[in-house]
Amino acid sequence: MEKKDFISKQELRTRYLSCRNSLLAGERREKSRKIWELLKKQDVFRSAQAVLVYMDYRSEVMTTGLVEELLSNKEKKVFAPKVEGMNIHFYAIDTMDDLSDGYQGIREPEESPDRLFCSEDLQKMKCLILVPGAVFDRERGRMGYGKGFYDRFLAAFPELCSVALAFDCQIAKKVPVEVHDIRPDMIITESGVIG
């Protein structure tokens, strides 16, 4: 039974990633911009003093332009993720130069204890995390890439507000959700907000 569930989850992930991968670069850029504009209108984003971002990889909703914008207007503190073993940790960044190729070629910050996001940051500032993923549904079910990095991080910081960024083509009828899977508070696609 477990093997069948695993295969069906993998098949679902593969099908929706294939759809996402089929978007042309210009299409992905335009849809990503629409997603950023919708994100910027949300109260949770406008009131956030710190944003934990992900650095786009392959065909994910692009975040590079958004991160550059956040860094240039300096209104919000920006944290980027770094894979360390089986976990991700977020570190404050000041410029795009603070990032270099890391886990699977994804741009990551350097490990720096004094720049590490921790529970004290959550107590001092309103914080928001942007979450990537492979497949989502309208009940905010989320399926990542199978490693559980974001589920573990969100479990460690349950009071952290989370917004998943996805293209319309990543929204499935139903995503199989397990006990350890954490639903984002909101999902934003190019055509609207789910949440």
Backbone as a printed PyTorch tensor [residue, N CA C, xyz], in Angstrom:
tensor([[[  0.8380,  -1.2090,   0.0000],
         [  0.0000,   0.0000,   0.0000],
         [  0.8710,   1.2570,   0.0000]],

        [[  1.8750,   1.2970,   0.8920],
         [  2.7630,   2.4670,   0.9560],
         [  3.4140,   2.7270,  -0.3870]],

        [[  3.8700,   1.6370,  -1.0270],
         [  4.5480,   1.7920,  -2.3060],
         [  3.6030,   2.3970,  -3.3400]],

        [[  2.3430,   1.9350,  -3.3630],
         [  1.3560,   2.4650,  -4.3020],
         [  1.1240,   3.9610,  -4.0460]],

        [[  0.9700,   4.3670,  -2.7670],
         [  0.7970,   5.7730,  -2.4220],
         [  2.0000,   6.5840,  -2.8900]],

        [[  3.1930,   6.0440,  -2.6640],
         [  4.4080,   6.7490,  -3.0540],
         [  4.4380,   6.9680,  -4.5690]],

        [[  4.0730,   5.8880,  -5.3060],
         [  4.0870,   5.9880,  -6.7650],
         [  3.0510,   7.0090,  -7.2280]],

        [[  1.8490,   6.9750,  -6.6540],
         [  0.8250,   7.9120,  -7.0890],
         [  1.2090,   9.3510,  -6.7530]],

        [[  1.8320,   9.5540,  -5.5900],
         [  2.3040,  10.9120,  -5.2520],
         [  3.3870,  11.3460,  -6.2330]],

        [[  4.2970,  10.4050,  -6.5400],
         [  5.3800,  10.7210,  -7.4720],
         [  4.8260,  11.0040,  -8.8680]],

        [[  3.8210,  10.2290,  -9.2680],
         [  3.2120,  10.4490, -10.5860],
         [  2.5320,  11.8160, -10.6390]],

        [[  1.8390,  12.1680,  -9.5570],
         [  1.1700,  13.4690,  -9.4810],
         [  2.1980,  14.6000,  -9.5650]],

        [[  3.2620,  14.4630,  -8.7850],
         [  4.3330,  15.4630,  -8.7870],
         [  4.9300,  15.5980, -10.1930]],

        [[  5.2400,  14.4710, -10.8120],
         [  5.8390,  14.4590, -12.1460],
         [  4.9240,  15.1200, -13.1730]],

        [[  3.6210,  14.7970, -13.1130],
         [  2.6610,  15.3600, -14.0690],
         [  2.5930,  16.8830, -13.9660]],

        [[  2.5050,  17.4020, -12.7340],
         [  2.3630,  18.8500, -12.5670],
         [  3.6800,  19.5950, -12.7820]],

        [[  4.7870,  18.9560, -12.4500],
         [  6.0810,  19.5890, -12.7410],
         [  6.3150,  19.6420, -14.2450]],

        [[  5.8570,  18.6190, -14.9480],
         [  5.9930,  18.5950, -16.4010],
         [  5.2000,  19.7490, -17.0220]],

        [[  4.0040,  19.9870, -16.4670],
         [  3.1750,  21.1030, -16.9350],
         [  3.8850,  22.4320, -16.6610]],

        [[  4.4500,  22.5610, -15.4610],
         [  5.1670,  23.7940, -15.1050],
         [  6.3940,  23.9790, -15.9900]],

        [[  7.1100,  22.8760, -16.2310],
         [  8.3150,  22.9370, -17.0700],
         [  8.0020,  23.3360, -18.5080]],

        [[  6.7710,  23.0980, -18.9510],
         [  6.4070,  23.4030, -20.3420],
         [  6.1450,  24.8950, -20.5670]],

        [[  6.0560,  25.6760, -19.4910],
         [  5.8740,  27.1210, -19.6570],
         [  7.1370,  27.7160, -20.2770]],

        [[  6.9640,  28.5590, -21.2820],
         [  8.1100,  29.2150, -21.9120],
         [  8.6800,  30.2580, -20.9460]],

        [[  9.9550,  30.5810, -21.0880],
         [ 10.6220,  31.5190, -20.1650],
         [  9.8810,  32.8570, -20.0790]],

        [[  9.4560,  33.3980, -21.2130],
         [  8.7400,  34.6780, -21.2170],
         [  7.4040,  34.5840, -20.5030]],

        [[  6.7220,  33.4650, -20.6990],
         [  5.4390,  33.1970, -20.0340],
         [  5.6350,  33.1290, -18.5180]],

        [[  6.6740,  32.4020, -18.1310],
         [  6.9710,  32.2360, -16.7060],
         [  7.2990,  33.5870, -16.0640]],

        [[  8.0450,  34.4000, -16.7850],
         [  8.4150,  35.7280, -16.2830],
         [  7.1640,  36.5980, -16.0980]],

        [[  6.2880,  36.6000, -17.1070],
         [  5.0690,  37.4190, -17.0550],
         [  4.1230,  36.9510, -15.9520]],

        [[  3.9250,  35.6410, -15.8430],
         [  3.0490,  35.0900, -14.8020],
         [  3.6440,  35.3510, -13.4140]],

        [[  4.9650,  35.2560, -13.2980],
         [  5.6320,  35.5330, -12.0140],
         [  5.3910,  36.9770, -11.5920]],

        [[  5.4810,  37.9030, -12.5500],
         [  5.2300,  39.3270, -12.2430],
         [  3.8110,  39.5410, -11.7230]],

        [[  2.8480,  38.8650, -12.3440],
         [  1.4500,  38.9720, -11.9040],
         [  1.3150,  38.4500, -10.4720]],

        [[  2.0000,  37.3660, -10.1830],
         [  1.9710,  36.7800,  -8.8380],
         [  2.5750,  37.7610,  -7.8260]],

        [[  3.7040,  38.3910,  -8.1770],
         [  4.3220,  39.3720,  -7.2610],
         [  3.3580,  40.5150,  -6.9900]],

        [[  2.6880,  41.0000,  -8.0550],
         [  1.7750,  42.1380,  -7.8770],
         [  0.6320,  41.7730,  -6.9380]],

        [[  0.0930,  40.5670,  -7.0820],
         [ -0.9570,  40.1090,  -6.1680],
         [ -0.4190,  39.9660,  -4.7460]],

        [[  0.7840,  39.4270,  -4.6220],
         [  1.4180,  39.2720,  -3.3080],
         [  1.5570,  40.6250,  -2.6220]],

        [[  2.0230,  41.6180,  -3.3630],
         [  2.2930,  42.9410,  -2.7860],
         [  1.0250,  43.6550,  -2.3140]],

        [[ -0.1450,  43.2070,  -2.7960],
         [ -1.4210,  43.7980,  -2.3700],
         [ -1.9560,  43.1740,  -1.0780]],

        [[ -1.3760,  42.0580,  -0.6570],
         [ -1.8760,  41.3490,   0.5250],
         [ -1.4060,  42.0310,   1.8100]],

        [[ -2.3150,  42.1330,   2.7720],
         [ -1.9860,  42.7360,   4.0740],
         [ -0.7970,  42.0490,   4.7380]],

        [[ -0.7490,  40.7070,   4.6390],
         [  0.3480,  39.9770,   5.2960],
         [  1.7020,  40.3690,   4.7210]],

        [[  1.7240,  40.7270,   3.4330],
         [  2.9750,  41.1730,   2.8240],
         [  3.2610,  42.6190,   3.1960]],

        [[  2.2510,  43.4720,   3.0690],
         [  2.4550,  44.9020,   3.3400],
         [  2.8900,  45.1510,   4.7830]],

        [[  2.3470,  44.3730,   5.7140],
         [  2.6850,  44.5930,   7.1260],
         [  3.9630,  43.8680,   7.5640]],

        [[  4.4620,  42.9530,   6.7260],
         [  5.6640,  42.1880,   7.0960],
         [  6.8950,  43.0870,   7.1680]],

        [[  7.6510,  42.9240,   8.2330],
         [  8.9160,  43.6550,   8.3800],
         [ 10.0850,  42.8130,   7.9030]],

        [[  9.8390,  41.4990,   7.7980],
         [ 10.8620,  40.5760,   7.2950],
         [ 10.1920,  39.5680,   6.3670]],

        [[ 10.8800,  39.2580,   5.2580],
         [ 10.3630,  38.2690,   4.3070],
         [ 11.4250,  37.1910,   4.1240]],

        [[ 11.0210,  35.9520,   4.3890],
         [ 11.8830,  34.8040,   4.1480],
         [ 11.5400,  34.3340,   2.7340]],

        [[ 12.4740,  34.4610,   1.8280],
         [ 12.2280,  34.1780,   0.4170],
         [ 12.7780,  32.8040,   0.0450]],

        [[ 12.4050,  32.3120,  -1.1140],
         [ 13.1430,  31.1890,  -1.7100],
         [ 13.7550,  31.7370,  -2.9830]],

        [[ 14.8710,  31.1920,  -3.3850],
         [ 15.5220,  31.6230,  -4.6180],
         [ 15.0890,  30.6590,  -5.7190]],

        [[ 14.4190,  31.2140,  -6.7560],
         [ 13.8310,  30.3500,  -7.7760],
         [ 14.8670,  29.4380,  -8.4140]],

        [[ 14.3790,  28.2470,  -8.7380],
         [ 15.2120,  27.1790,  -9.2810],
         [ 14.4270,  26.5190, -10.4070]],

        [[ 15.0780,  26.2730, -11.5000],
         [ 14.4520,  25.6640, -12.6710],
         [ 13.1920,  26.4360, -13.0560]],

        [[ 12.0260,  25.7580, -13.0610],
         [ 10.8080,  26.4050, -13.5870],
         [  9.8810,  26.9480, -12.4990]],

        [[ 10.3900,  27.1310, -11.2700],
         [  9.5590,  27.6670, -10.1920],
         [  9.1020,  29.0940, -10.5040]],

        [[  8.0490,  29.5330,  -9.7910],
         [  7.6640,  30.9420,  -9.8720],
         [  8.9200,  31.7400,  -9.5490]],

        [[  9.2770,  32.6410, -10.4530],
         [ 10.5180,  33.4100, -10.2840],
         [ 10.4070,  34.3440,  -9.0770]],

        [[ 11.4840,  34.4030,  -8.3250],
         [ 11.5210,  35.3180,  -7.1730],
         [ 12.6840,  36.2950,  -7.2770]],

        [[ 13.6030,  36.0600,  -8.1980],
         [ 14.8110,  36.8870,  -8.2800],
         [ 14.4830,  38.3740,  -8.3750]],

        [[ 13.6030,  38.7570,  -9.2850],
         [ 13.2480,  40.1720,  -9.4470],
         [ 12.6130,  40.7490,  -8.1980]],

        [[ 11.7580,  39.9520,  -7.5510],
         [ 11.1100,  40.3890,  -6.3070],
         [ 12.1480,  40.5940,  -5.2070]],

        [[ 13.0840,  39.6560,  -5.0870],
         [ 14.1320,  39.7590,  -4.0690],
         [ 15.0000,  40.9960,  -4.3310]],

        [[ 15.3540,  41.2280,  -5.5960],
         [ 16.1380,  42.4260,  -5.9470],
         [ 15.3940,  43.6940,  -5.5460]],

        [[ 14.0980,  43.7080,  -5.7940],
         [ 13.2710,  44.8630,  -5.4330],
         [ 13.2410,  45.0610,  -3.9100]],

        [[ 13.0430,  43.9770,  -3.1720],
         [ 13.0200,  44.0550,  -1.7020],
         [ 14.3520,  44.5560,  -1.1550]],

        [[ 15.4390,  44.0720,  -1.7450],
         [ 16.7750,  44.4840,  -1.2780],
         [ 17.0530,  45.9440,  -1.6220]],

        [[ 16.5520,  46.3980,  -2.7770],
         [ 16.8550,  47.7730,  -3.1810],
         [ 16.0530,  48.8060,  -2.3920]],

        [[ 14.7730,  48.5110,  -2.0610],
         [ 14.0480,  49.5420,  -1.3030],
         [ 14.2050,  49.4210,   0.2100]],

        [[ 14.8470,  48.3520,   0.6710],
         [ 15.2750,  48.2070,   2.0750],
         [ 14.1830,  48.4660,   3.1120]],

        [[ 12.9140,  48.2700,   2.7390],
         [ 11.8280,  48.4600,   3.6940],
         [ 11.6120,  47.2300,   4.5590]],

        [[ 12.0460,  46.0710,   4.0520],
         [ 11.8660,  44.8140,   4.7660],
         [ 13.2030,  44.0760,   4.8450]],

        [[ 13.4150,  43.3950,   5.9390],
         [ 14.6100,  42.5620,   6.0820],
         [ 14.3850,  41.3060,   5.2330]],

        [[ 15.4130,  40.8550,   4.5330],
         [ 15.2750,  39.7010,   3.6420],
         [ 16.1610,  38.5590,   4.1380]],

        [[ 15.5630,  37.3780,   4.2250],
         [ 16.2830,  36.1610,   4.6080],
         [ 16.1690,  35.1610,   3.4580]],

        [[ 17.2620,  34.4750,   3.1490],
         [ 17.2590,  33.4580,   2.0890],
         [ 17.6610,  32.1080,   2.6930]],

        [[ 17.1860,  31.0070,   2.0990],
         [ 17.4400,  29.6830,   2.6770],
         [ 18.7580,  29.0530,   2.2620]],

        [[ 19.2490,  28.2200,   3.1700],
         [ 20.4470,  27.4180,   2.9080],
         [ 20.1590,  26.0030,   3.4090]],

        [[ 20.4060,  25.0190,   2.5540],
         [ 20.2220,  23.6200,   2.9600],
         [ 21.4220,  23.2060,   3.7900]],

        [[ 21.1250,  22.6850,   4.9860],
         [ 22.1830,  22.1890,   5.8810],
         [ 21.7520,  20.8140,   6.3580]],

        [[ 22.3440,  19.7820,   5.7640],
         [ 21.9340,  18.4130,   6.0830],
         [ 20.5330,  18.1670,   5.5600]],

        [[ 19.6170,  17.7830,   6.4570],
         [ 18.2290,  17.5260,   6.0590],
         [ 17.3070,  18.6930,   6.4020]],

        [[ 17.8900,  19.8390,   6.7340],
         [ 17.0820,  21.0040,   7.1100],
         [ 17.4690,  22.2280,   6.2940]],

        [[ 16.5740,  23.2250,   6.2980],
         [ 16.9330,  24.5210,   5.7370],
         [ 16.9510,  25.5200,   6.8770]],

        [[ 17.8810,  26.4380,   6.7830],
         [ 17.9520,  27.5650,   7.7050],
         [ 17.9690,  28.8190,   6.8370]],

        [[ 17.4540,  29.9020,   7.3910],
         [ 17.3990,  31.1580,   6.6410],
         [ 18.3780,  32.1540,   7.2400]],

        [[ 19.0930,  32.8630,   6.3610],
         [ 20.0780,  33.8600,   6.7880],
         [ 19.7640,  35.2000,   6.1420]],

        [[ 19.9510,  36.2680,   6.8900],
         [ 19.7160,  37.6220,   6.3660],
         [ 20.6990,  37.9020,   5.2380]],

        [[ 20.1870,  38.5380,   4.1780],
         [ 21.0490,  38.9700,   3.0750],
         [ 20.8170,  40.4600,   2.8370]],

        [[ 21.8560,  41.1440,   2.3590],
         [ 21.7720,  42.5810,   2.0710],
         [ 21.7980,  42.8700,   0.5780]],

        [[ 22.4710,  42.0120,  -0.1900],
         [ 22.5450,  42.1880,  -1.6430],
         [ 22.5170,  40.8040,  -2.2880]],

        [[ 22.3130,  40.7750,  -3.6000],
         [ 22.3320,  39.5070,  -4.3290],
         [ 23.7350,  38.8820,  -4.2970]],

        [[ 24.7470,  39.7110,  -4.0470],
         [ 26.1240,  39.2040,  -3.9570],
         [ 26.3330,  38.3180,  -2.7340]],

        [[ 25.3810,  38.3600,  -1.7870],
         [ 25.4700,  37.4910,  -0.6050],
         [ 25.1050,  36.0500,  -0.9310]],

        [[ 24.7140,  35.7900,  -2.1880],
         [ 24.2910,  34.4490,  -2.6100],
         [ 25.3030,  33.8420,  -3.5660]],

        [[ 25.4860,  32.5340,  -3.4480],
         [ 26.3320,  31.8070,  -4.4050],
         [ 25.7610,  30.4010,  -4.5700]],

        [[ 26.1920,  29.7030,  -5.6110],
         [ 25.6460,  28.3710,  -5.8870],
         [ 25.8420,  27.4440,  -4.7000]],

        [[ 24.7370,  26.7800,  -4.3180],
         [ 24.7780,  25.8480,  -3.1950],
         [ 24.1070,  24.5420,  -3.5620]],

        [[ 23.2430,  24.0530,  -2.6920],
         [ 22.5370,  22.7890,  -2.8570],
         [ 21.8760,  22.7100,  -4.2290]],

        [[ 22.2290,  21.6970,  -5.0030],
         [ 21.7090,  21.4550,  -6.3570],
         [ 21.8140,  22.6800,  -7.2710]],

        [[ 22.7780,  23.5510,  -7.0020],
         [ 22.9780,  24.7270,  -7.8470],
         [ 22.0660,  25.8990,  -7.5010]],

        [[ 21.2800,  25.7540,  -6.4190],
         [ 20.3890,  26.8460,  -5.9940],
         [ 21.2290,  27.8940,  -5.2740]],

        [[ 20.9490,  29.1720,  -5.5530],
         [ 21.7030,  30.2450,  -4.8960],
         [ 21.3700,  30.2960,  -3.4100]],

        [[ 22.4100,  30.3070,  -2.5960],
         [ 22.2550,  30.2780,  -1.1340],
         [ 23.1850,  31.2950,  -0.4720]],

        [[ 22.8040,  31.7570,   0.7320],
         [ 23.6970,  32.6260,   1.4950],
         [ 24.7460,  31.7890,   2.2260]],

        [[ 25.7530,  32.4630,   2.7460],
         [ 26.7530,  31.7860,   3.5800],
         [ 26.1550,  31.5120,   4.9510]],

        [[ 26.6170,  30.4460,   5.5730],
         [ 26.2040,  30.1590,   6.9540],
         [ 26.8520,  31.2120,   7.8520]],

        [[ 26.0420,  31.8820,   8.6480],
         [ 26.5540,  32.9450,   9.5050],
         [ 25.6660,  33.0420,  10.7440]],

        [[ 26.1280,  32.5380,  11.8910],
         [ 25.2880,  32.4880,  13.0890],
         [ 24.6250,  33.8180,  13.4590]],

        [[ 25.3190,  34.9410,  13.2410],
         [ 24.7460,  36.2350,  13.6220],
         [ 23.6750,  36.7220,  12.6380]],

        [[ 23.5130,  36.0270,  11.4980],
         [ 22.4970,  36.4100,  10.5060],
         [ 21.3810,  35.3680,  10.3930]],

        [[ 21.4150,  34.3620,  11.2550],
         [ 20.4560,  33.2550,  11.2400],
         [ 19.0780,  33.6950,  11.7250]],

        [[ 18.0290,  33.3380,  10.9660],
         [ 16.6600,  33.6120,  11.4010],
         [ 16.3470,  32.7080,  12.5870]],

        [[ 15.8000,  33.2960,  13.6520],
         [ 15.4680,  32.5030,  14.8430],
         [ 14.1620,  33.0010,  15.4580]],

        [[ 13.7070,  32.3320,  16.5060],
         [ 12.4220,  32.6830,  17.1250],
         [ 12.4250,  34.1110,  17.6700]],

        [[ 13.5830,  34.6390,  18.0320],
         [ 13.6590,  36.0310,  18.5040],
         [ 13.2430,  37.0050,  17.4030]],

        [[ 13.5990,  36.6900,  16.1550],
         [ 13.1970,  37.5410,  15.0310],
         [ 11.6750,  37.5970,  14.9260]],

        [[ 11.0330,  36.4510,  15.1410],
         [  9.5730,  36.3790,  15.0850],
         [  8.9230,  37.2060,  16.1940]],

        [[  9.5860,  37.2790,  17.3400],
         [  9.0490,  38.0610,  18.4530],
         [  9.2220,  39.5650,  18.2050]],

        [[ 10.2980,  39.9350,  17.4890],
         [ 10.6040,  41.3570,  17.2570],
         [  9.9130,  41.9420,  16.0290]],

        [[  9.6390,  41.0900,  15.0240],
         [  9.1380,  41.5940,  13.7390],
         [  7.9710,  40.7530,  13.2310]],

        [[  7.1470,  41.3720,  12.3880],
         [  6.1330,  40.6120,  11.6520],
         [  6.8670,  39.9640,  10.4870]],

        [[  6.7750,  38.6420,  10.3990],
         [  7.5460,  37.9010,   9.3980],
         [  6.6300,  37.0900,   8.4870]],

        [[  7.0730,  36.9320,   7.2600],
         [  6.3370,  36.1890,   6.2450],
         [  7.3290,  35.2980,   5.5080]],

        [[  6.9070,  34.0650,   5.2170],
         [  7.7660,  33.1750,   4.4310],
         [  7.0890,  32.8420,   3.1060]],

        [[  7.8510,  32.9080,   2.0140],
         [  7.3820,  32.5190,   0.6870],
         [  7.8210,  31.0750,   0.4490]],

        [[  6.8770,  30.2480,   0.0400],
         [  7.1160,  28.8070,  -0.0610],
         [  6.9530,  28.3290,  -1.5060]],

        [[  7.9250,  27.5600,  -2.0070],
         [  7.7730,  26.9570,  -3.3350],
         [  7.0450,  25.6090,  -3.2000]],

        [[  6.8160,  24.9440,  -4.3030],
         [  6.2140,  23.6130,  -4.2510],
         [  5.9960,  23.0790,  -5.6480]],

        [[  5.6040,  21.8030,  -5.7060],
         [  5.3740,  21.1470,  -6.9920],
         [  3.8930,  21.1830,  -7.3760]],

        [[  3.0190,  20.8300,  -6.4190],
         [  1.5860,  20.7220,  -6.6720],
         [  0.8250,  21.2570,  -5.4650]],

        [[ -0.3120,  21.9120,  -5.7400],
         [ -1.1610,  22.4540,  -4.6800],
         [ -2.6130,  22.1410,  -5.0080]],

        [[ -3.5120,  22.3360,  -4.0090],
         [ -4.9400,  22.2500,  -4.3150],
         [ -5.6670,  23.4210,  -3.6550]],

        [[ -6.9650,  23.5150,  -3.8940],
         [ -7.7360,  24.6700,  -3.4170],
         [ -8.0290,  24.6260,  -1.9200]],

        [[ -7.6800,  23.5190,  -1.2550],
         [ -7.7780,  23.4490,   0.2090],
         [ -6.4130,  23.7770,   0.8350]],

        [[ -5.5160,  24.3270,   0.0190],
         [ -4.1610,  24.7190,   0.4110],
         [ -3.2660,  23.5090,   0.6960]],

        [[ -3.6570,  22.3560,   0.1710],
         [ -2.7650,  21.2040,   0.2430],
         [ -1.5260,  21.5060,  -0.5770]],

        [[ -0.3830,  21.0580,  -0.1110],
         [  0.8760,  21.3360,  -0.7990],
         [  1.7260,  20.0820,  -0.8710]],

        [[  2.3050,  19.8600,  -2.0300],
         [  3.2800,  18.7890,  -2.1920],
         [  4.5620,  19.4370,  -2.6950]],

        [[  5.6370,  19.2520,  -1.9250],
         [  6.9240,  19.8120,  -2.3250],
         [  7.6500,  18.8430,  -3.2430]],

        [[  8.9560,  18.7620,  -3.0550],
         [  9.7630,  17.9200,  -3.9430],
         [ 10.1660,  16.6040,  -3.2800]],

        [[  9.6430,  16.3440,  -2.0950],
         [  9.8530,  15.0530,  -1.4600],
         [ 10.8710,  15.0090,  -0.3340]],

        [[ 11.5740,  16.1160,  -0.0810],
         [ 12.5930,  16.1190,   0.9720],
         [ 12.0570,  16.6410,   2.3130]],

        [[ 10.9440,  17.3580,   2.2950],
         [ 10.3300,  17.8470,   3.5380],
         [ 11.0000,  19.0510,   4.1750]],

        [[ 11.8850,  19.7490,   3.4440],
         [ 12.6060,  20.8930,   4.0310],
         [ 11.6520,  21.9470,   4.5990]],

        [[ 10.6710,  22.3690,   3.7840],
         [  9.7740,  23.4450,   4.2260],
         [  8.7960,  22.9700,   5.3010]],

        [[  8.3400,  21.7210,   5.2110],
         [  7.4480,  21.1950,   6.2570],
         [  8.1580,  21.2050,   7.6080]],

        [[  9.4070,  20.7770,   7.6390],
         [ 10.1530,  20.7640,   8.9120],
         [ 10.3920,  22.1860,   9.4130]],

        [[ 10.7260,  23.1030,   8.5060],
         [ 10.9830,  24.4770,   8.9220],
         [  9.7080,  25.1140,   9.4710]],

        [[  8.5840,  24.9350,   8.7720],
         [  7.3150,  25.5110,   9.2230],
         [  6.8430,  24.8690,  10.5300]],

        [[  7.1420,  23.5960,  10.7250],
         [  6.7870,  22.9260,  11.9900],
         [  7.5840,  23.5340,  13.1450]],

        [[  8.8130,  23.9660,  12.8730],
         [  9.6610,  24.5810,  13.9080],
         [  9.2260,  26.0090,  14.2260]],

        [[  8.5520,  26.6580,  13.2670],
         [  8.0830,  28.0480,  13.4490],
         [  6.5840,  28.1250,  13.0960]],

        [[  5.7270,  27.4890,  13.9030],
         [  4.3030,  27.4010,  13.5470],
         [  3.5750,  28.7450,  13.4610]],

        [[  4.1080,  29.7640,  14.1330],
         [  3.4440,  31.0820,  14.1050],
         [  3.8500,  31.9240,  12.8920]],

        [[  4.7530,  31.4060,  12.0690],
         [  5.2170,  32.1110,  10.8830],
         [  4.1570,  32.0440,   9.7840]],

        [[  3.7540,  33.1830,   9.2580],
         [  2.7600,  33.2420,   8.1790],
         [  3.4170,  32.7780,   6.8820]],

        [[  2.7550,  31.8640,   6.1690],
         [  3.3520,  31.3070,   4.9490],
         [  2.4710,  31.5430,   3.7320]],

        [[  3.1130,  31.9650,   2.6420],
         [  2.4320,  32.1790,   1.3680],
         [  3.1700,  31.3730,   0.3030]],

        [[  2.4340,  30.4480,  -0.3280],
         [  3.0160,  29.6610,  -1.4090],
         [  2.7930,  30.3910,  -2.7340]],

        [[  3.7950,  30.3690,  -3.5920],
         [  3.6920,  30.9670,  -4.9210],
         [  3.6520,  29.8370,  -5.9450]],

        [[  2.6270,  29.8600,  -6.8110],
         [  2.4650,  28.7850,  -7.7890],
         [  1.8010,  29.3210,  -9.0490]],

        [[  2.0190,  28.6160, -10.1400],
         [  1.3170,  28.9330, -11.3750],
         [ -0.0250,  28.1970, -11.3720]],

        [[ -1.0090,  28.7160, -12.1000],
         [ -2.3200,  28.0600, -12.1910],
         [ -2.1860,  26.5840, -12.5770]],

        [[ -1.2370,  26.2850, -13.4530],
         [ -1.0770,  24.9080, -13.9310],
         [ -0.5840,  23.9470, -12.8410]],

        [[ -0.2510,  24.4720, -11.6510],
         [  0.1960,  23.6210, -10.5450],
         [ -0.9360,  23.2960,  -9.5690]],

        [[ -2.1500,  23.7820,  -9.8570],
         [ -3.2660,  23.5460,  -8.9490],
         [ -4.0110,  22.2910,  -9.3890]],

        [[ -3.9600,  21.2740,  -8.5370],
         [ -4.6190,  19.9940,  -8.7980],
         [ -5.9890,  19.9750,  -8.1220]],

        [[ -6.7780,  18.9760,  -8.4760],
         [ -8.0920,  18.8020,  -7.8540],
         [ -7.9010,  18.4790,  -6.3710]],

        [[ -6.9860,  17.5480,  -6.0720],
         [ -6.7380,  17.1410,  -4.6900],
         [ -5.2970,  16.6600,  -4.5480]],

        [[ -4.6300,  17.1590,  -3.5140],
         [ -3.2630,  16.7300,  -3.2190],
         [ -3.3210,  15.8110,  -1.9950]],

        [[ -2.7200,  14.6210,  -2.0710],
         [ -2.7000,  13.7510,  -0.8890],
         [ -1.8290,  14.3810,   0.2020]],

        [[ -2.4480,  14.6960,   1.3440],
         [ -1.7390,  15.3770,   2.4270],
         [ -1.5720,  14.4080,   3.5920]],

        [[ -0.3610,  14.3530,   4.1370],
         [ -0.0780,  13.4950,   5.2950],
         [  0.0260,  14.3550,   6.5400]],

        [[  0.0920,  13.7100,   7.6910],
         [  0.1010,  14.4120,   8.9820],
         [  1.2040,  15.4690,   9.0650]],

        [[  2.3860,  15.1500,   8.5490],
         [  3.5280,  16.0770,   8.6510],
         [  3.5070,  17.1870,   7.5950]],

        [[  2.5880,  17.0840,   6.6220],
         [  2.5100,  18.0980,   5.5690],
         [  1.8070,  19.3450,   6.1030]],

        [[  2.4340,  20.4890,   5.9250],
         [  1.8740,  21.7360,   6.4460],
         [  1.2930,  22.5550,   5.3030]],

        [[  0.0400,  22.9540,   5.4870],
         [ -0.6330,  23.7690,   4.4730],
         [ -0.1800,  25.2170,   4.6130]],

        [[  0.1770,  25.8720,   3.5100],
         [  0.4900,  27.3060,   3.6030],
         [ -0.7800,  28.0740,   3.9770]],

        [[ -0.6140,  29.2470,   4.5800],
         [ -1.7660,  30.0650,   4.9570],
         [ -2.4870,  30.6030,   3.7270]],

        [[ -1.7600,  30.7160,   2.6260],
         [ -2.3080,  31.3100,   1.4180],
         [ -1.4950,  30.7850,   0.2210]],

        [[ -2.1650,  30.6370,  -0.9260],
         [ -1.4700,  30.3160,  -2.1700],
         [ -1.8170,  31.4260,  -3.1600]],

        [[ -0.8140,  31.9330,  -3.8360],
         [ -1.0650,  32.9730,  -4.8460],
         [ -0.6160,  32.4650,  -6.1980]],

        [[ -1.5460,  32.5110,  -7.1670],
         [ -1.2270,  32.1720,  -8.5540],
         [ -1.4140,  33.4320,  -9.3830]],

        [[ -1.1400,  33.3440, -10.6750],
         [ -1.2800,  34.5190, -11.5230],
         [ -2.7340,  34.9800, -11.6620]],

        [[ -3.6870,  34.1060, -11.3260],
         [ -5.0780,  34.5230, -11.4910],
         [ -5.8210,  34.7670, -10.1770]],

        [[ -5.1440,  34.6140,  -9.0500],
         [ -5.8380,  34.9140,  -7.8000],
         [ -5.2070,  34.3350,  -6.5550]],

        [[ -5.9390,  34.5140,  -5.4470],
         [ -5.4700,  34.1020,  -4.1230],
         [ -6.3300,  32.9550,  -3.6330]],

        [[ -5.7060,  31.9200,  -3.1310],
         [ -6.4040,  30.7920,  -2.5120],
         [ -6.0490,  30.8410,  -1.0310]],

        [[ -7.0640,  30.9650,  -0.1960],
         [ -6.7420,  31.0020,   1.2370],
         [ -7.8200,  31.6260,   2.0700]]])
